[in-house]
Amino acid sequence: MRWLVLEFSLPTDEAAAGLLVEELVTFSERGVEEKKLDGGNACVVAYFAAPSDSLADPLADPPETFPQEIRARLKEALGTEPTLLSYRWQEQEAWAELWRRGLAPRRVSPRLVVSPTWETPTLDPGQRLISLDPGMAFGTAEHPTTRGALRLLDPRLQIGARVADVGSGSGILSIAAALLGAESVLAVEMDAWSCEVARENVDRNGVSDRVRVLHAEVGPELFPDEPSFDLIAANIESGTLRRLLPGVRRCVREGGWVLLSGILLPEADAMVRFAAGFGLSLDEEDREGEWWTGAFRATALRAT
């Protein structure tokens, strides 16, 4: 199995960058990530399943027509044509090997230790172990946004809490919430392949009785038919967070918690102001490298 990887230049304008990432999330079957390039510029990387016309010859170069089709679709959606920096194959075996290389158990918070399944770390009293296998689903504690979300989740997760994990990827945040005492966790992911990975991880960590993995694409209403949640976590890019934030606030109880991650440092102040408009007050922030994560307390909704 292999993936086709497309890299696009990320616009400096925050709104344009958010729209580009949001559209790529819609088009991509295997996920999207933002990363910094040499010189300080940023790009967005999108992963696609191999086009069917490229499967016959595993040695063939990446098809030129598919990236151009994606560019045309983006131009139609955005009104401008994004700059395609590169496209290449990514072998699944290579991805797994890169994930595994040098990977060791990692203590990410006072109570949470994340480890590959081939390791059996010794835990201190009160610690919880999350075991994950390598894979393309996002969320292995090797990315600062995941670690930031786990660090802010740990002290806020109360026994018996009802939790939602939006864009759950590998399911790592959902598993952490269940291990820390959540009574029920709804893990929502739009990518079917990532849902399969998440379900395997949930079973492996013994929390399938508390974590429900749902394959769905949520919109601004988020979960209109669900009871309110005590805590909602969303580790996704900032443009999508902005689109979902009104629904997030409606779905979390007053006094509950909202954890927002996947935000670049230059975007943090604007996100805090935007969230405040929906009755979300910043309680604590986590910074690591170029990434920012915020824990927000849900205050009374404004009258409309």
C-alpha positions in Angstrom: 0.0 0.0 0.0 1.2 3.5 -0.8 -0.1 7.1 -0.7 0.3 10.0 -3.0 1.6 13.0 -1.1 0.9 16.6 -2.3 2.6 19.6 -0.8 1.1 23.1 -1.3 2.4 26.5 -0.3 0.4 27.8 2.6 -0.8 31.4 2.1 0.4 34.0 4.7 -3.1 35.3 5.0 -4.7 33.4 7.8 -8.2 33.2 6.3 -6.9 32.0 2.9 -4.7 29.5 4.6 -7.6 28.2 6.6 -9.8 27.8 3.5 -7.0 25.9 1.7 -6.6 23.5 4.5 -10.3 23.0 4.9 -10.7 22.2 1.2 -7.8 19.7 1.3 -9.3 18.0 4.3 -12.5 17.5 2.2 -10.5 16.1 -0.7 -7.9 14.0 1.1 -8.6 10.4 2.0 -5.7 10.1 4.4 -5.2 13.3 6.2 -3.7 16.8 6.1 -0.9 18.4 8.1 0.8 21.8 8.2 4.6 22.1 8.6 7.3 24.7 8.5 9.8 24.8 5.6 13.4 26.0 5.7 13.4 29.8 5.7 10.2 30.1 7.9 7.6 29.6 5.2 4.8 27.0 5.8 3.2 24.4 3.6 0.3 22.1 3.9 0.8 18.4 3.1 -2.2 16.2 2.0 -2.2 12.4 1.7 -4.3 10.6 -0.9 -5.0 7.0 -1.8 -3.1 5.9 -4.9 -5.2 6.7 -8.0 -6.5 3.5 -9.6 -4.6 4.1 -12.9 -1.3 4.0 -11.0 -1.8 0.7 -9.2 -0.9 -1.6 -12.1 2.8 -0.5 -12.2 4.2 -0.1 -8.7 7.5 1.4 -10.1 5.7 4.1 -12.1 6.3 7.7 -11.2 3.5 9.6 -9.5 0.8 10.5 -12.1 0.9 14.1 -13.2 -2.8 14.4 -14.0 -4.0 13.7 -10.5 -2.2 16.6 -8.8 -3.5 18.9 -11.6 -7.0 17.7 -11.0 -6.7 18.5 -7.3 -5.3 22.0 -8.1 -8.3 22.6 -10.5 -10.7 21.6 -7.8 -9.0 23.8 -5.3 -9.1 26.8 -7.7 -12.8 26.2 -8.3 -13.5 26.1 -4.5 -11.2 29.0 -3.5 -11.2 31.3 -6.5 -7.4 31.2 -6.7 -5.0 28.4 -7.8 -2.7 27.3 -4.9 1.0 26.7 -5.5 1.9 23.0 -5.8 5.4 22.6 -4.3 5.8 18.8 -4.9 4.1 15.5 -5.2 5.6 12.0 -4.5 4.8 8.5 -3.3 4.8 7.5 0.3 5.1 3.8 1.0 3.1 2.6 3.9 6.0 0.4 5.0 8.3 3.4 4.9 5.8 5.4 7.0 5.6 2.7 9.6 9.4 2.4 9.7 9.8 6.1 10.2 7.2 6.1 12.9 9.0 3.2 14.7 12.5 4.4 14.3 13.8 5.7 17.6 10.4 5.6 19.1 10.3 4.9 22.9 7.8 5.2 25.7 7.0 8.9 26.4 5.6 10.4 29.6 3.5 13.2 28.3 1.7 14.3 31.5 1.7 13.4 35.2 -0.6 10.5 34.6 -0.2 9.6 30.9 2.5 7.5 29.3 2.3 6.7 25.5 4.3 3.7 24.3 4.6 1.6 21.1 3.1 -1.8 21.6 6.5 -3.5 21.4 7.6 -1.8 24.6 6.4 -2.5 28.2 7.4 0.5 30.3 7.3 0.5 34.1 4.6 2.8 35.4 4.6 4.9 38.5 1.6 4.6 40.8 -1.4 6.4 39.3 0.0 6.5 35.7 -2.0 5.2 32.7 -0.4 3.5 29.7 -1.6 4.2 26.1 -0.3 1.6 23.7 -0.3 2.5 20.0 1.0 0.8 16.8 2.5 2.7 13.9 0.2 3.9 11.2 -0.9 6.9 9.1 -3.7 7.9 11.4 -2.7 11.2 13.1 -2.0 11.0 16.9 1.0 9.2 18.3 2.3 11.8 20.9 5.1 12.4 18.5 3.5 15.7 17.4 3.4 18.8 19.7 -0.3 19.3 19.1 -1.1 15.9 20.5 1.2 16.3 23.5 -0.3 19.7 24.2 -3.8 18.3 24.1 -2.9 15.5 26.4 -1.1 17.8 28.9 -4.2 20.0 29.2 -6.6 17.1 29.2 -5.0 15.3 32.2 -5.8 17.8 35.0 -9.3 18.6 33.6 -10.7 15.1 33.1 -13.1 14.3 35.9 -14.3 10.8 36.8 -17.6 10.1 35.1 -17.2 12.8 32.5 -18.9 12.7 29.1 -16.3 13.6 26.4 -16.2 14.2 22.7 -13.1 14.0 20.6 -13.5 15.8 17.2 -11.2 14.7 14.5 -10.0 11.7 16.6 -7.4 10.3 14.3 -5.7 7.4 16.0 -8.1 7.8 19.0 -5.3 8.8 21.4 -7.2 11.6 23.1 -10.3 9.4 23.4 -8.3 6.6 24.9 -6.6 8.9 27.4 -10.0 10.3 28.5 -11.3 6.8 29.1 -8.2 5.7 31.0 -8.4 8.8 33.2 -12.0 8.0 34.2 -14.4 9.3 31.5 -17.7 7.4 31.6 -18.3 7.8 27.9 -16.3 9.2 24.9 -17.5 9.9 21.4 -14.6 9.8 19.0 -15.6 11.3 15.6 -13.4 11.0 12.5 -14.2 11.7 8.9 -11.6 9.3 7.4 -12.8 5.7 7.3 -9.3 4.3 7.4 -8.4 6.3 10.5 -11.6 5.0 12.2 -10.4 1.5 11.7 -7.1 2.3 13.3 -8.9 4.1 16.1 -11.1 1.1 16.8 -8.1 -1.2 16.9 -6.3 1.1 19.4 -9.4 1.4 21.5 -9.8 -2.4 21.7 -6.0 -2.8 22.4 -6.2 -0.4 25.3 -9.3 -2.0 26.9 -11.6 0.9 26.7 -14.1 -0.2 24.0 -16.9 -0.2 26.6 -16.5 3.6 27.0 -15.3 4.8 23.7 -17.5 4.9 20.6 -15.7 5.6 17.3 -18.0 7.3 14.8 -17.2 7.7 11.1 -18.8 11.0 10.2 -18.1 14.5 8.9 -19.4 17.0 11.4 -20.7 20.5 10.4 -21.3 23.7 12.3 -24.1 22.1 14.3 -21.6 19.4 15.5 -23.8 17.0 17.5 -27.4 18.4 17.4 -28.9 15.1 18.7 -26.4 14.4 21.5 -26.7 15.4 25.2 -24.2 18.0 26.3 -20.6 17.1 27.0 -18.4 17.9 30.0 -15.3 18.2 27.8 -14.8 18.5 24.0 -11.3 18.2 22.5 -10.5 19.1 18.9 -7.0 18.7 17.5 -7.5 19.9 13.9 -6.3 22.9 11.9 -7.4 26.4 12.8 -9.6 27.1 9.8 -11.8 24.0 10.6 -11.8 24.9 14.3 -13.3 28.3 13.5 -16.0 26.7 11.4 -16.9 24.2 14.2 -16.5 26.4 17.2 -20.2 27.6 17.4 -21.3 24.0 17.5 -18.6 23.1 20.0 -19.9 25.8 22.4 -23.5 24.6 22.0 -22.6 21.1 22.7 -20.5 21.6 25.9 -22.2 22.3 29.2 -21.8 25.6 30.9 -18.7 25.3 33.1 -17.3 22.5 30.9 -14.0 22.4 29.1 -13.0 22.9 25.4 -9.5 21.9 24.3 -8.4 23.4 21.0 -5.1 22.2 19.4 -3.5 22.2 15.9 -3.0 25.9 16.1 0.2 27.7 15.0 1.6 30.2 17.5 0.9 33.2 15.2 -2.7 32.2 15.1 -3.2 31.8 18.9 -4.2 35.4 19.8 -6.8 35.5 17.0 -8.2 32.1 18.1 -8.5 33.3 21.7 -10.5 36.4 20.6 -12.6 34.4 18.3 -13.4 31.8 21.0 -14.3 34.5 23.5 -17.1 35.6 21.2 -18.7 32.2 21.8 -18.4 32.2 25.5 -15.1 30.3 25.8 -12.6 31.8 28.2 -9.0 30.8 28.0 -7.9 29.1 31.2 -4.5 27.7 30.3 -2.2 27.5 27.2 0.4 25.1 26.2 3.3 26.0 23.8 5.7 23.7 22.2 7.9 24.8 19.3 5.7 26.5 16.7 2.4 25.0 18.0 -0.2 26.2 20.5 -2.9 24.5 22.4 -5.6 26.2 24.6 -7.9 25.0 27.4 -11.1 27.0 27.5 -13.8 27.2 30.1 -17.3 27.4 28.8 -19.1 30.4 30.3 -22.7 31.5 29.9 -23.9 31.8 26.3 -24.7 35.3 25.1 -28.3 36.1 24.3 -29.0 36.2 20.5 
